[in-house]
Amino acid sequence: MSQRSELRQQYEIIGSLQPAIHTPQNWNYEIPSALYRAYMHPPHDVGGQRDVPVHYEEKEEEQWELNTYVTCEVLAWRGVWNAEERRRRADNDLGYTLYLGMPYYGRWIWAAARMLVDKNHISLTELLEKIAEVKSRYEAH
């Protein structure tokens, strides 16, 4: 997936998931309370928000989830990042649509990959090449 066209296609898919509607505002001194609540709603704080009824059940973590947890902990032990950076990247920086659309540890591994690229521990090309390599190994089975 290191081809430019494939990367552009991936960015277009990501862009289509994020809300793109923007309505210019007059920014009056007073705004309706519903609009105020919408502005003040942080995308990562979903506690207490309304939702459809969900059947909750206990489940064992899958191997990739355990591997993700260990990877993130090792990054912290090595001083590459701290827990607050992980939370900020996985919760605040993700955006509402992706936050709700990704599993819990999916957000962790996304944050780790983004942090490694942002802090120049690896390049984006190296990351994409490694993803393609691992993906091809699993597709072969």
Chimera marker file (.cmm) of the C-alpha trace (Angstrom):
<marker_set name="trace">
<marker id="1" x="0.000" y="0.000" z="0.000" r="1" g="1" b="0" radius="0.5"/>
<marker id="2" x="2.929" y="2.315" z="-0.493" r="1" g="1" b="0" radius="0.5"/>
<marker id="3" x="1.652" y="3.553" z="-3.856" r="1" g="1" b="0" radius="0.5"/>
<marker id="4" x="0.553" y="7.170" z="-3.913" r="1" g="1" b="0" radius="0.5"/>
<marker id="5" x="-2.793" y="6.345" z="-5.556" r="1" g="1" b="0" radius="0.5"/>
<marker id="6" x="-3.564" y="3.757" z="-2.880" r="1" g="1" b="0" radius="0.5"/>
<marker id="7" x="-2.665" y="6.220" z="-0.135" r="1" g="1" b="0" radius="0.5"/>
<marker id="8" x="-4.860" y="8.898" z="-1.737" r="1" g="1" b="0" radius="0.5"/>
<marker id="9" x="-7.725" y="6.396" z="-1.940" r="1" g="1" b="0" radius="0.5"/>
<marker id="10" x="-7.275" y="5.557" z="1.757" r="1" g="1" b="0" radius="0.5"/>
<marker id="11" x="-7.380" y="9.257" z="2.688" r="1" g="1" b="0" radius="0.5"/>
<marker id="12" x="-10.556" y="9.723" z="0.633" r="1" g="1" b="0" radius="0.5"/>
<marker id="13" x="-12.213" y="6.848" z="2.485" r="1" g="1" b="0" radius="0.5"/>
<marker id="14" x="-11.168" y="8.298" z="5.851" r="1" g="1" b="0" radius="0.5"/>
<marker id="15" x="-12.390" y="11.732" z="4.771" r="1" g="1" b="0" radius="0.5"/>
<marker id="16" x="-15.767" y="10.315" z="3.799" r="1" g="1" b="0" radius="0.5"/>
<marker id="17" x="-16.208" y="8.917" z="7.323" r="1" g="1" b="0" radius="0.5"/>
<marker id="18" x="-15.615" y="12.225" z="9.045" r="1" g="1" b="0" radius="0.5"/>
<marker id="19" x="-18.399" y="14.802" z="9.140" r="1" g="1" b="0" radius="0.5"/>
<marker id="20" x="-17.859" y="17.385" z="6.419" r="1" g="1" b="0" radius="0.5"/>
<marker id="21" x="-20.948" y="19.564" z="6.829" r="1" g="1" b="0" radius="0.5"/>
<marker id="22" x="-20.111" y="23.036" z="8.016" r="1" g="1" b="0" radius="0.5"/>
<marker id="23" x="-22.663" y="25.779" z="8.459" r="1" g="1" b="0" radius="0.5"/>
<marker id="24" x="-21.244" y="29.285" z="8.853" r="1" g="1" b="0" radius="0.5"/>
<marker id="25" x="-22.383" y="30.891" z="12.097" r="1" g="1" b="0" radius="0.5"/>
<marker id="26" x="-23.076" y="34.513" z="12.931" r="1" g="1" b="0" radius="0.5"/>
<marker id="27" x="-21.692" y="33.963" z="16.441" r="1" g="1" b="0" radius="0.5"/>
<marker id="28" x="-24.239" y="36.045" z="18.251" r="1" g="1" b="0" radius="0.5"/>
<marker id="29" x="-23.837" y="36.678" z="21.949" r="1" g="1" b="0" radius="0.5"/>
<marker id="30" x="-26.743" y="34.360" z="22.631" r="1" g="1" b="0" radius="0.5"/>
<marker id="31" x="-27.296" y="30.959" z="21.071" r="1" g="1" b="0" radius="0.5"/>
<marker id="32" x="-30.066" y="28.422" z="21.629" r="1" g="1" b="0" radius="0.5"/>
<marker id="33" x="-29.362" y="25.961" z="24.439" r="1" g="1" b="0" radius="0.5"/>
<marker id="34" x="-29.486" y="22.956" z="22.082" r="1" g="1" b="0" radius="0.5"/>
<marker id="35" x="-26.780" y="24.528" z="19.906" r="1" g="1" b="0" radius="0.5"/>
<marker id="36" x="-24.710" y="25.342" z="22.999" r="1" g="1" b="0" radius="0.5"/>
<marker id="37" x="-24.924" y="21.726" z="24.183" r="1" g="1" b="0" radius="0.5"/>
<marker id="38" x="-23.829" y="20.548" z="20.733" r="1" g="1" b="0" radius="0.5"/>
<marker id="39" x="-20.811" y="22.882" z="20.753" r="1" g="1" b="0" radius="0.5"/>
<marker id="40" x="-19.833" y="21.861" z="24.265" r="1" g="1" b="0" radius="0.5"/>
<marker id="41" x="-20.124" y="18.109" z="23.648" r="1" g="1" b="0" radius="0.5"/>
<marker id="42" x="-16.585" y="16.715" z="23.426" r="1" g="1" b="0" radius="0.5"/>
<marker id="43" x="-16.443" y="13.834" z="20.928" r="1" g="1" b="0" radius="0.5"/>
<marker id="44" x="-14.522" y="11.530" z="23.253" r="1" g="1" b="0" radius="0.5"/>
<marker id="45" x="-16.851" y="11.922" z="26.239" r="1" g="1" b="0" radius="0.5"/>
<marker id="46" x="-19.720" y="9.546" z="25.490" r="1" g="1" b="0" radius="0.5"/>
<marker id="47" x="-20.516" y="8.677" z="29.095" r="1" g="1" b="0" radius="0.5"/>
<marker id="48" x="-24.135" y="9.415" z="29.909" r="1" g="1" b="0" radius="0.5"/>
<marker id="49" x="-25.069" y="10.078" z="26.276" r="1" g="1" b="0" radius="0.5"/>
<marker id="50" x="-28.270" y="8.574" z="24.924" r="1" g="1" b="0" radius="0.5"/>
<marker id="51" x="-27.912" y="5.356" z="22.968" r="1" g="1" b="0" radius="0.5"/>
<marker id="52" x="-30.010" y="2.454" z="21.762" r="1" g="1" b="0" radius="0.5"/>
<marker id="53" x="-30.389" y="-0.513" z="24.121" r="1" g="1" b="0" radius="0.5"/>
<marker id="54" x="-27.356" y="-2.771" z="23.890" r="1" g="1" b="0" radius="0.5"/>
<marker id="55" x="-26.938" y="-6.314" z="25.111" r="1" g="1" b="0" radius="0.5"/>
<marker id="56" x="-23.749" y="-6.325" z="27.177" r="1" g="1" b="0" radius="0.5"/>
<marker id="57" x="-21.837" y="-9.520" z="27.671" r="1" g="1" b="0" radius="0.5"/>
<marker id="58" x="-18.477" y="-10.457" z="29.115" r="1" g="1" b="0" radius="0.5"/>
<marker id="59" x="-15.927" y="-11.565" z="26.563" r="1" g="1" b="0" radius="0.5"/>
<marker id="60" x="-12.347" y="-12.673" z="26.579" r="1" g="1" b="0" radius="0.5"/>
<marker id="61" x="-9.906" y="-10.322" z="24.915" r="1" g="1" b="0" radius="0.5"/>
<marker id="62" x="-8.768" y="-11.439" z="21.498" r="1" g="1" b="0" radius="0.5"/>
<marker id="63" x="-5.063" y="-11.985" z="20.880" r="1" g="1" b="0" radius="0.5"/>
<marker id="64" x="-4.679" y="-8.785" z="18.833" r="1" g="1" b="0" radius="0.5"/>
<marker id="65" x="-6.198" y="-6.807" z="21.717" r="1" g="1" b="0" radius="0.5"/>
<marker id="66" x="-3.737" y="-8.283" z="24.196" r="1" g="1" b="0" radius="0.5"/>
<marker id="67" x="-0.856" y="-7.639" z="21.769" r="1" g="1" b="0" radius="0.5"/>
<marker id="68" x="-2.002" y="-4.037" z="21.351" r="1" g="1" b="0" radius="0.5"/>
<marker id="69" x="-2.118" y="-3.500" z="25.112" r="1" g="1" b="0" radius="0.5"/>
<marker id="70" x="1.379" y="-4.944" z="25.559" r="1" g="1" b="0" radius="0.5"/>
<marker id="71" x="2.759" y="-2.896" z="22.641" r="1" g="1" b="0" radius="0.5"/>
<marker id="72" x="1.374" y="0.323" z="24.085" r="1" g="1" b="0" radius="0.5"/>
<marker id="73" x="2.711" y="-0.488" z="27.540" r="1" g="1" b="0" radius="0.5"/>
<marker id="74" x="6.178" y="-1.236" z="26.147" r="1" g="1" b="0" radius="0.5"/>
<marker id="75" x="6.151" y="2.099" z="24.303" r="1" g="1" b="0" radius="0.5"/>
<marker id="76" x="5.403" y="3.779" z="27.627" r="1" g="1" b="0" radius="0.5"/>
<marker id="77" x="8.094" y="1.812" z="29.495" r="1" g="1" b="0" radius="0.5"/>
<marker id="78" x="10.610" y="2.875" z="26.853" r="1" g="1" b="0" radius="0.5"/>
<marker id="79" x="9.647" y="6.515" z="27.344" r="1" g="1" b="0" radius="0.5"/>
<marker id="80" x="8.237" y="6.923" z="23.843" r="1" g="1" b="0" radius="0.5"/>
<marker id="81" x="4.930" y="8.226" z="25.184" r="1" g="1" b="0" radius="0.5"/>
<marker id="82" x="2.870" y="8.370" z="28.351" r="1" g="1" b="0" radius="0.5"/>
<marker id="83" x="-0.694" y="7.407" z="29.198" r="1" g="1" b="0" radius="0.5"/>
<marker id="84" x="-1.993" y="10.938" z="28.712" r="1" g="1" b="0" radius="0.5"/>
<marker id="85" x="-0.576" y="11.095" z="25.181" r="1" g="1" b="0" radius="0.5"/>
<marker id="86" x="-2.236" y="7.768" z="24.392" r="1" g="1" b="0" radius="0.5"/>
<marker id="87" x="-5.576" y="8.952" z="25.717" r="1" g="1" b="0" radius="0.5"/>
<marker id="88" x="-5.375" y="12.251" z="23.874" r="1" g="1" b="0" radius="0.5"/>
<marker id="89" x="-4.449" y="10.632" z="20.567" r="1" g="1" b="0" radius="0.5"/>
<marker id="90" x="-6.893" y="7.721" z="20.868" r="1" g="1" b="0" radius="0.5"/>
<marker id="91" x="-9.817" y="9.714" z="22.230" r="1" g="1" b="0" radius="0.5"/>
<marker id="92" x="-9.599" y="13.449" z="21.568" r="1" g="1" b="0" radius="0.5"/>
<marker id="93" x="-7.719" y="13.533" z="18.262" r="1" g="1" b="0" radius="0.5"/>
<marker id="94" x="-9.617" y="10.757" z="16.532" r="1" g="1" b="0" radius="0.5"/>
<marker id="95" x="-12.844" y="12.565" z="15.738" r="1" g="1" b="0" radius="0.5"/>
<marker id="96" x="-16.363" y="11.547" z="16.637" r="1" g="1" b="0" radius="0.5"/>
<marker id="97" x="-17.149" y="9.287" z="13.670" r="1" g="1" b="0" radius="0.5"/>
<marker id="98" x="-13.958" y="7.263" z="13.883" r="1" g="1" b="0" radius="0.5"/>
<marker id="99" x="-14.122" y="7.200" z="17.685" r="1" g="1" b="0" radius="0.5"/>
<marker id="100" x="-17.520" y="5.527" z="17.587" r="1" g="1" b="0" radius="0.5"/>
<marker id="101" x="-16.589" y="3.331" z="14.623" r="1" g="1" b="0" radius="0.5"/>
<marker id="102" x="-13.431" y="1.734" z="15.998" r="1" g="1" b="0" radius="0.5"/>
<marker id="103" x="-13.093" y="-0.900" z="18.700" r="1" g="1" b="0" radius="0.5"/>
<marker id="104" x="-11.457" y="0.115" z="21.975" r="1" g="1" b="0" radius="0.5"/>
<marker id="105" x="-8.047" y="-1.393" z="21.282" r="1" g="1" b="0" radius="0.5"/>
<marker id="106" x="-8.323" y="-0.352" z="17.646" r="1" g="1" b="0" radius="0.5"/>
<marker id="107" x="-8.145" y="3.229" z="18.888" r="1" g="1" b="0" radius="0.5"/>
<marker id="108" x="-5.088" y="2.329" z="20.986" r="1" g="1" b="0" radius="0.5"/>
<marker id="109" x="-3.152" y="0.836" z="18.061" r="1" g="1" b="0" radius="0.5"/>
<marker id="110" x="-4.178" y="3.698" z="15.776" r="1" g="1" b="0" radius="0.5"/>
<marker id="111" x="-2.848" y="6.139" z="18.369" r="1" g="1" b="0" radius="0.5"/>
<marker id="112" x="0.413" y="4.201" z="18.686" r="1" g="1" b="0" radius="0.5"/>
<marker id="113" x="0.963" y="4.161" z="14.929" r="1" g="1" b="0" radius="0.5"/>
<marker id="114" x="0.173" y="7.857" z="14.617" r="1" g="1" b="0" radius="0.5"/>
<marker id="115" x="2.447" y="8.730" z="17.530" r="1" g="1" b="0" radius="0.5"/>
<marker id="116" x="5.358" y="6.744" z="16.095" r="1" g="1" b="0" radius="0.5"/>
<marker id="117" x="5.019" y="8.591" z="12.793" r="1" g="1" b="0" radius="0.5"/>
<marker id="118" x="4.427" y="12.014" z="14.396" r="1" g="1" b="0" radius="0.5"/>
<marker id="119" x="7.509" y="11.672" z="16.621" r="1" g="1" b="0" radius="0.5"/>
<marker id="120" x="9.631" y="10.462" z="13.670" r="1" g="1" b="0" radius="0.5"/>
<marker id="121" x="10.368" y="7.035" z="15.149" r="1" g="1" b="0" radius="0.5"/>
<marker id="122" x="9.222" y="5.587" z="11.809" r="1" g="1" b="0" radius="0.5"/>
<marker id="123" x="8.169" y="7.136" z="8.523" r="1" g="1" b="0" radius="0.5"/>
<marker id="124" x="4.679" y="6.840" z="7.091" r="1" g="1" b="0" radius="0.5"/>
<marker id="125" x="6.123" y="4.882" z="4.168" r="1" g="1" b="0" radius="0.5"/>
<marker id="126" x="7.787" y="2.402" z="6.534" r="1" g="1" b="0" radius="0.5"/>
<marker id="127" x="4.524" y="1.953" z="8.408" r="1" g="1" b="0" radius="0.5"/>
<marker id="128" x="2.508" y="1.401" z="5.226" r="1" g="1" b="0" radius="0.5"/>
<marker id="129" x="5.070" y="-1.061" z="3.873" r="1" g="1" b="0" radius="0.5"/>
<marker id="130" x="5.019" y="-3.044" z="7.128" r="1" g="1" b="0" radius="0.5"/>
<marker id="131" x="1.203" y="-3.101" z="7.098" r="1" g="1" b="0" radius="0.5"/>
<marker id="132" x="1.256" y="-4.399" z="3.517" r="1" g="1" b="0" radius="0.5"/>
<marker id="133" x="3.839" y="-7.054" z="4.449" r="1" g="1" b="0" radius="0.5"/>
<marker id="134" x="1.821" y="-8.322" z="7.413" r="1" g="1" b="0" radius="0.5"/>
<marker id="135" x="-1.406" y="-8.206" z="5.422" r="1" g="1" b="0" radius="0.5"/>
<marker id="136" x="0.138" y="-10.302" z="2.633" r="1" g="1" b="0" radius="0.5"/>
<marker id="137" x="1.312" y="-12.892" z="5.190" r="1" g="1" b="0" radius="0.5"/>
<marker id="138" x="-2.240" y="-13.303" z="6.500" r="1" g="1" b="0" radius="0.5"/>
<marker id="139" x="-3.807" y="-13.347" z="3.041" r="1" g="1" b="0" radius="0.5"/>
<marker id="140" x="-1.482" y="-16.209" z="2.091" r="1" g="1" b="0" radius="0.5"/>
<marker id="141" x="-3.035" y="-18.456" z="4.751" r="1" g="1" b="0" radius="0.5"/>
<link id1="1" id2="2" r="1" g="1" b="0" radius="0.2"/>
<link id1="2" id2="3" r="1" g="1" b="0" radius="0.2"/>
<link id1="3" id2="4" r="1" g="1" b="0" radius="0.2"/>
<link id1="4" id2="5" r="1" g="1" b="0" radius="0.2"/>
<link id1="5" id2="6" r="1" g="1" b="0" radius="0.2"/>
<link id1="6" id2="7" r="1" g="1" b="0" radius="0.2"/>
<link id1="7" id2="8" r="1" g="1" b="0" radius="0.2"/>
<link id1="8" id2="9" r="1" g="1" b="0" radius="0.2"/>
<link id1="9" id2="10" r="1" g="1" b="0" radius="0.2"/>
<link id1="10" id2="11" r="1" g="1" b="0" radius="0.2"/>
<link id1="11" id2="12" r="1" g="1" b="0" radius="0.2"/>
<link id1="12" id2="13" r="1" g="1" b="0" radius="0.2"/>
<link id1="13" id2="14" r="1" g="1" b="0" radius="0.2"/>
<link id1="14" id2="15" r="1" g="1" b="0" radius="0.2"/>
<link id1="15" id2="16" r="1" g="1" b="0" radius="0.2"/>
<link id1="16" id2="17" r="1" g="1" b="0" radius="0.2"/>
<link id1="17" id2="18" r="1" g="1" b="0" radius="0.2"/>
<link id1="18" id2="19" r="1" g="1" b="0" radius="0.2"/>
<link id1="19" id2="20" r="1" g="1" b="0" radius="0.2"/>
<link id1="20" id2="21" r="1" g="1" b="0" radius="0.2"/>
<link id1="21" id2="22" r="1" g="1" b="0" radius="0.2"/>
<link id1="22" id2="23" r="1" g="1" b="0" radius="0.2"/>
<link id1="23" id2="24" r="1" g="1" b="0" radius="0.2"/>
<link id1="24" id2="25" r="1" g="1" b="0" radius="0.2"/>
<link id1="25" id2="26" r="1" g="1" b="0" radius="0.2"/>
<link id1="26" id2="27" r="1" g="1" b="0" radius="0.2"/>
<link id1="27" id2="28" r="1" g="1" b="0" radius="0.2"/>
<link id1="28" id2="29" r="1" g="1" b="0" radius="0.2"/>
<link id1="29" id2="30" r="1" g="1" b="0" radius="0.2"/>
<link id1="30" id2="31" r="1" g="1" b="0" radius="0.2"/>
<link id1="31" id2="32" r="1" g="1" b="0" radius="0.2"/>
<link id1="32" id2="33" r="1" g="1" b="0" radius="0.2"/>
<link id1="33" id2="34" r="1" g="1" b="0" radius="0.2"/>
<link id1="34" id2="35" r="1" g="1" b="0" radius="0.2"/>
<link id1="35" id2="36" r="1" g="1" b="0" radius="0.2"/>
<link id1="36" id2="37" r="1" g="1" b="0" radius="0.2"/>
<link id1="37" id2="38" r="1" g="1" b="0" radius="0.2"/>
<link id1="38" id2="39" r="1" g="1" b="0" radius="0.2"/>
<link id1="39" id2="40" r="1" g="1" b="0" radius="0.2"/>
<link id1="40" id2="41" r="1" g="1" b="0" radius="0.2"/>
<link id1="41" id2="42" r="1" g="1" b="0" radius="0.2"/>
<link id1="42" id2="43" r="1" g="1" b="0" radius="0.2"/>
<link id1="43" id2="44" r="1" g="1" b="0" radius="0.2"/>
<link id1="44" id2="45" r="1" g="1" b="0" radius="0.2"/>
<link id1="45" id2="46" r="1" g="1" b="0" radius="0.2"/>
<link id1="46" id2="47" r="1" g="1" b="0" radius="0.2"/>
<link id1="47" id2="48" r="1" g="1" b="0" radius="0.2"/>
<link id1="48" id2="49" r="1" g="1" b="0" radius="0.2"/>
<link id1="49" id2="50" r="1" g="1" b="0" radius="0.2"/>
<link id1="50" id2="51" r="1" g="1" b="0" radius="0.2"/>
<link id1="51" id2="52" r="1" g="1" b="0" radius="0.2"/>
<link id1="52" id2="53" r="1" g="1" b="0" radius="0.2"/>
<link id1="53" id2="54" r="1" g="1" b="0" radius="0.2"/>
<link id1="54" id2="55" r="1" g="1" b="0" radius="0.2"/>
<link id1="55" id2="56" r="1" g="1" b="0" radius="0.2"/>
<link id1="56" id2="57" r="1" g="1" b="0" radius="0.2"/>
<link id1="57" id2="58" r="1" g="1" b="0" radius="0.2"/>
<link id1="58" id2="59" r="1" g="1" b="0" radius="0.2"/>
<link id1="59" id2="60" r="1" g="1" b="0" radius="0.2"/>
<link id1="60" id2="61" r="1" g="1" b="0" radius="0.2"/>
<link id1="61" id2="62" r="1" g="1" b="0" radius="0.2"/>
<link id1="62" id2="63" r="1" g="1" b="0" radius="0.2"/>
<link id1="63" id2="64" r="1" g="1" b="0" radius="0.2"/>
<link id1="64" id2="65" r="1" g="1" b="0" radius="0.2"/>
<link id1="65" id2="66" r="1" g="1" b="0" radius="0.2"/>
<link id1="66" id2="67" r="1" g="1" b="0" radius="0.2"/>
<link id1="67" id2="68" r="1" g="1" b="0" radius="0.2"/>
<link id1="68" id2="69" r="1" g="1" b="0" radius="0.2"/>
<link id1="69" id2="70" r="1" g="1" b="0" radius="0.2"/>
<link id1="70" id2="71" r="1" g="1" b="0" radius="0.2"/>
<link id1="71" id2="72" r="1" g="1" b="0" radius="0.2"/>
<link id1="72" id2="73" r="1" g="1" b="0" radius="0.2"/>
<link id1="73" id2="74" r="1" g="1" b="0" radius="0.2"/>
<link id1="74" id2="75" r="1" g="1" b="0" radius="0.2"/>
<link id1="75" id2="76" r="1" g="1" b="0" radius="0.2"/>
<link id1="76" id2="77" r="1" g="1" b="0" radius="0.2"/>
<link id1="77" id2="78" r="1" g="1" b="0" radius="0.2"/>
<link id1="78" id2="79" r="1" g="1" b="0" radius="0.2"/>
<link id1="79" id2="80" r="1" g="1" b="0" radius="0.2"/>
<link id1="80" id2="81" r="1" g="1" b="0" radius="0.2"/>
<link id1="81" id2="82" r="1" g="1" b="0" radius="0.2"/>
<link id1="82" id2="83" r="1" g="1" b="0" radius="0.2"/>
<link id1="83" id2="84" r="1" g="1" b="0" radius="0.2"/>
<link id1="84" id2="85" r="1" g="1" b="0" radius="0.2"/>
<link id1="85" id2="86" r="1" g="1" b="0" radius="0.2"/>
<link id1="86" id2="87" r="1" g="1" b="0" radius="0.2"/>
<link id1="87" id2="88" r="1" g="1" b="0" radius="0.2"/>
<link id1="88" id2="89" r="1" g="1" b="0" radius="0.2"/>
<link id1="89" id2="90" r="1" g="1" b="0" radius="0.2"/>
<link id1="90" id2="91" r="1" g="1" b="0" radius="0.2"/>
<link id1="91" id2="92" r="1" g="1" b="0" radius="0.2"/>
<link id1="92" id2="93" r="1" g="1" b="0" radius="0.2"/>
<link id1="93" id2="94" r="1" g="1" b="0" radius="0.2"/>
<link id1="94" id2="95" r="1" g="1" b="0" radius="0.2"/>
<link id1="95" id2="96" r="1" g="1" b="0" radius="0.2"/>
<link id1="96" id2="97" r="1" g="1" b="0" radius="0.2"/>
<link id1="97" id2="98" r="1" g="1" b="0" radius="0.2"/>
<link id1="98" id2="99" r="1" g="1" b="0" radius="0.2"/>
<link id1="99" id2="100" r="1" g="1" b="0" radius="0.2"/>
<link id1="100" id2="101" r="1" g="1" b="0" radius="0.2"/>
<link id1="101" id2="102" r="1" g="1" b="0" radius="0.2"/>
<link id1="102" id2="103" r="1" g="1" b="0" radius="0.2"/>
<link id1="103" id2="104" r="1" g="1" b="0" radius="0.2"/>
<link id1="104" id2="105" r="1" g="1" b="0" radius="0.2"/>
<link id1="105" id2="106" r="1" g="1" b="0" radius="0.2"/>
<link id1="106" id2="107" r="1" g="1" b="0" radius="0.2"/>
<link id1="107" id2="108" r="1" g="1" b="0" radius="0.2"/>
<link id1="108" id2="109" r="1" g="1" b="0" radius="0.2"/>
<link id1="109" id2="110" r="1" g="1" b="0" radius="0.2"/>
<link id1="110" id2="111" r="1" g="1" b="0" radius="0.2"/>
<link id1="111" id2="112" r="1" g="1" b="0" radius="0.2"/>
<link id1="112" id2="113" r="1" g="1" b="0" radius="0.2"/>
<link id1="113" id2="114" r="1" g="1" b="0" radius="0.2"/>
<link id1="114" id2="115" r="1" g="1" b="0" radius="0.2"/>
<link id1="115" id2="116" r="1" g="1" b="0" radius="0.2"/>
<link id1="116" id2="117" r="1" g="1" b="0" radius="0.2"/>
<link id1="117" id2="118" r="1" g="1" b="0" radius="0.2"/>
<link id1="118" id2="119" r="1" g="1" b="0" radius="0.2"/>
<link id1="119" id2="120" r="1" g="1" b="0" radius="0.2"/>
<link id1="120" id2="121" r="1" g="1" b="0" radius="0.2"/>
<link id1="121" id2="122" r="1" g="1" b="0" radius="0.2"/>
<link id1="122" id2="123" r="1" g="1" b="0" radius="0.2"/>
<link id1="123" id2="124" r="1" g="1" b="0" radius="0.2"/>
<link id1="124" id2="125" r="1" g="1" b="0" radius="0.2"/>
<link id1="125" id2="126" r="1" g="1" b="0" radius="0.2"/>
<link id1="126" id2="127" r="1" g="1" b="0" radius="0.2"/>
<link id1="127" id2="128" r="1" g="1" b="0" radius="0.2"/>
<link id1="128" id2="129" r="1" g="1" b="0" radius="0.2"/>
<link id1="129" id2="130" r="1" g="1" b="0" radius="0.2"/>
<link id1="130" id2="131" r="1" g="1" b="0" radius="0.2"/>
<link id1="131" id2="132" r="1" g="1" b="0" radius="0.2"/>
<link id1="132" id2="133" r="1" g="1" b="0" radius="0.2"/>
<link id1="133" id2="134" r="1" g="1" b="0" radius="0.2"/>
<link id1="134" id2="135" r="1" g="1" b="0" radius="0.2"/>
<link id1="135" id2="136" r="1" g="1" b="0" radius="0.2"/>
<link id1="136" id2="137" r="1" g="1" b="0" radius="0.2"/>
<link id1="137" id2="138" r="1" g="1" b="0" radius="0.2"/>
<link id1="138" id2="139" r="1" g="1" b="0" radius="0.2"/>
<link id1="139" id2="140" r="1" g="1" b="0" radius="0.2"/>
<link id1="140" id2="141" r="1" g="1" b="0" radius="0.2"/>
</marker_set>
